Amino acid sequence: MTNTTIPYPVTAPVPAVEQPMVIETKGLRKTYGGVVALERLDMSVPRAAVGLLGANGAGKTTLLRLLLGLSTPDSGSATVLGFDTKSQGLRIRQHVGYMPESDCLPPGTTAADFVAHMAEMSGLPTRAARQRAADVLYQVGLDEERYRLIKGFSTGMKQRVKLAQAIVHDPDLVFLDEPTNGLDPQGRDEMLELIIRIHRRLGITVMLSSHILSDIERVCDHVVILNGGRLILSQAIGGARSDTGELLVRVEGDPAVFMQRLAQMGVRAELNEETIGLPGEMIVHRNGDQAFDAVRDAAADLGIALRSMRTRAPSLEDLYLGNVQADEAAIQAARQSNGRT
């Protein structure tokens, strides 16, 4: 990769170019016998570091298999990098890398031979494939171990080999299925740093499938949440926090009077029961900038001094739990409604 230096300041505005979606699905459905693995998925995923989040059995691996063209949906359609998953699976796999969750490495071969073989399978000539394999194994930290047999590798080393084979053909997009599975805390940190480097330095779009919230939050800037095979959220993580969340407010005097005045303005607030050492702190729920104005006006109307005010953005855990609980409540309500009809 080369660095380009601009020798003078750019003064003219650069027009924004709308990037095409990397992944798009419409009504995607997949069942196994009587079990619905994916239910009518409508989804658009931008070029980003994307987290595919959900509990075990949520449909994450099924979705990846469909997007790779390795499985056929019951109905609906999907495109990856503009290629149709039903008819252009081979073209997709030429431009996409895949790191599977399962331990699928051949134990009796070296890391160098295996990754070089995968490079040849992607169309590289033998000599170029071996050089490319050496380069990629160096990037993932296996330069000195590349001639050892894989059967002697630790779990962390095996995960690195799987990552190396997924990017050896320089893909535009890489799917990583539970890449930190089985790793100790240090190994998890190192793997996540490698994924960040692949996205930011090599420019490869990443879809990281995981049930670990902290992994997604650390690496990704867009999240897709599945629950029971249903899409319940697809949005930028940072954008989800820009104008939502909460204000933590403390005032002089009785907070109950202040909360009553906020309620008259249509702003919901309650005492923060979690705070230790800050009695009377209120949680004021935001919806855009209305809450800021309401706190200011309430303090002025009541002649009460504000002691402190700070924002608290929703975490990814808040987004996940809130949306999953709302989804399950809606399903339960639908079932009860159907039972009455």
N, C-alpha and C positions, 0 to 999 in steps of 0.2 A: 504494500500500500504506500502511496506517496502523499506528502503534505504539500498543499498549495498555499503560497504566501501572497496576499494581496498587497502590492507595494504602495497603495495610496488609499485614502478613505473612500468608501462608497457613499456618494451623496444622493444619487438617484434612487427612488423607492423601487424595490424589487417586487413585481407583482406576485401575489400568492398563487401557487399552483395546487389545485385540488388533487390529492393523491388518490388513486383508485384503491378500493378495498382489497385487502389481501385474501380474505375469505368471505364468502357470502353463501348463506343457506336460505332456502325457501320451503317451508312446510316439510322439513326433513323428519322422517319417521322411520324407526327401526324396532322390530320386535324379535324376540327369540322364543318361539313357542307362544305361550300365553303371557309372557313377560314383556312389557313395553320398556325398551332401553332408552329410546329417544322419542319425544312426543311433539311433532309439528314445530320443529325449530326454525325460527326466522331470526337470522343473525347477520350482522355486518361487522367485520373486524378490520381495523386500520393497520397500517404498517407501523408496528410498535413492539415493545416488549409486553406480551399479552399473557395474563394469568388465567388459566382455565381452572376454576375453583369449584370444588364440590366434595361431599362426603364419598367414601367408598361406595360404589354402586350407583352413583349419580348419573353415569353415562359418559364420563370423560373419555375412557379408552375406546368405547364404541364410536364416539364422535371422531376421534383421531383416525380410527380405521376407515371410517367412511370418507374422511377428507383425503386420505392417502389413496383412495380407490381400491383398497384391499377388501372392502365389503360393500354390498349393494343395498341401498335403502329400500324399504317397502314402498315408500312414496316420497315425493318431494325431490328437490335438486340441490346441488352445491357446486360452487366453483372455488378453486384455489389458484391464486395468481392468474386468474382469468381462464383456467382450464376446467372443463367439466369433469367431475369425478367419476361419472358413469362411463364416459367414452374416451377419456384422455388420461387414464390413470398412469400410464407409462410416462407421459409428458410431465405429469405432476411430480413423479418420483425422480425425474431428471433434475428438477429444480428445488426439491425439498429434501431435507434430511430428517431422519427419525431415530430417536434414542428410546428404545423400548424399556418398559419397566422390568420385564422378566430377565432372568439370568440366561442369556442365549449365546454366550461366547464359547467358541470351540476351545476346550482346555488344553489340547495337545499341540497348539500352534503358538508362535510368538506374537506379540502385539504388532510388531512391524509387518510380519507376513499377513496377518489378518486385515489390518487397516489398508495395506497395499492391495490386497485382494478386493476389498470393498471399493477402492478407488478404480481398479480395473473394471469391476462390474458397472461402474458409472460411466465407463467409456474412455478412461485415460489409458494411453499406451503404458506398457510394463515399466519402462525406465522412469517415465514421468510419475507414474503411480507410486513407485517406491520413494522417490524424492518427496512427493507430496505427503506421503504417510509419515516420513521422518519429520517433516516440517510441522505437521499437525500434532504428532505425539510430543514434540518439543513444546508446542503451545499449551498443551494440557498438562505438562509437567511430568511426562514419562520418557524423556530423552534417554536417560541412563538405563531404564528398565525395558526398552523396546525390544531387546533380543531375548528376554526371558519368556518362558512358557507361561501362558495365561493361568494355568491351573495353580501356579504359585502366587498369584496376585491376591492382595487384600480386596475387601469389598470396595473400598475407595478407589483403588487402582483399576478395578474392573469397570466401575462407573466412568472413569476417565477414558478407558478404551472405547466404551460405548459412545461417549461424547465425541471422541476423535473420529470414529467411523461415520458419525452423523454429519460431520462438517467437512470430511476429506474432499468432497467434490465441489466445495465452495458454493453451497446452496443459497438461494434467496430467502428461504424460510426453513426453520428447523422446529420440529415438534419434539418436546422433551417430556416423556411420561414418567412422572415421579423420580426425577434425577437424584434427589437426596435420600431416596429410600435406603434404609439400612446403614446410613452413615452416622458416625459419632459427631458431636458438636463441631470439632475442628474440621472434619471432613466435609460437613455440611457448609461451613463458612467458605471453604476453599472451592467447593463446587459452585456455589452461588456467585462467587467472585469470577470464576471462569465464564459463567453464563452472561454476567454483566459485561465482561470484556468482549465476548463474542458479538453481543448486540451493539455495543457502543463503538468498539474499535474496528471490528470487521464489517459492521453494517448489515448483519444478518438479522432478519425479523425472527423473533422468538415467540413460540407459544409454549408456556410452561404449565404442564398439567400437574396439579398437586392438591392434596387436602390439607396442607399446612399453611395456615394464614400468613405466618411470618415470612415464609419463603416468597410468597406472592408479593407481599407488601415491600419486601426489600428489593426485588428485582424489577417488578413490572410497573408500567404506567397506564395500563388498561386492564380491566378485569371482566371476565365472562363467568357468571355463576350459574351452575346447573343444580337442580334439585329434583330427584326422582325422574330424570330424563327430560325435564322441562327447563327452558331458559327463563330465569327470573331476573337477570340483570346483565347488561353489557354496556359499559361506559368507562370513561377515563377515570382513574382513581383520583388524580389531583382535581379534576373538574367536579367530582362529586363532593368535594370539600370546600369549594370556593365560596358559596353563599348559604351553606347549610351548617348544621351543628348547633352549638349552644354558646351562650354567654354566661359566664360565672360572675355574679354581681353581688357586692356587699354595700349596704347603705347605713347611715346613722339612723338609729331608731328602730321601730318595729317593722320587720320585713313583711309581715302579713298585710299591713296597710299598703305597702308598695306593690305587692303582688296583686292585691285587689284592684288597684288603679291600673296596672298593666292589663288585667283581665278585661276591664272596661274598654281598653283600647284594642282588644282582640289579640293580645299577646299572652301565650301560656307560660306560666312560671310555677316553680315549686321549690321548696327548701332542698338543699343538697345534703342528703342524709349520709353521703359517703365521706364528706370532708371532716377531718379531725383537726381541731385547733382553730377552725375558722367558723364559729357559730354564727348563724344567721345568713350564711352564703346562699344565694338563690341560683337556680338553674333557669335561665331564660331561653326559650327555644326560638331559634332563628328561622326566618323564611325570607331570604333576601336581606335587605338592609332595614326593614321595618322595625326590627327589635332594637337596633341602635337608637333610632329616633324615639321610640316609645320609652326607653329607659331615660333618655335625656329629658323628654317632656314630662314624664311622671315625676322625676326628681324636682323639676322646676315647679310643677303644679303643687306639689306637697311641701315644697320648701325643705326638702331632705337632701343632705350632702351625700354624694357618692364616695365611698371609701375605696373601692376597687372595681375594675371591670376587665375581664380577659376572655378571650375566645377559647373554645375547646371544639376542635373539629372531630367529626365522627371517624373512628378508626375503620380499617377494613373489616375488623370483627363486628363492629356495629352494623356496617352495610350488609355483611353476610347474614348475621343472625336476624336482623330486622326483616330482610327480604325473604329469607327461608321461612321464618315464622308467619309472615303475611301470606306466603304461598300456601303453606300447610293449612292455615286457618280458612283460606278461600276454598280449598279442596274439601275440607270438612264441612263447610257451610253448604257447598254444592251437593255433597252426599246426603246431608240432612234434608235439603230441599227436594232432592229426587225421591227420598224415602217417604215424603209426605204426599207426593203426587201419584 
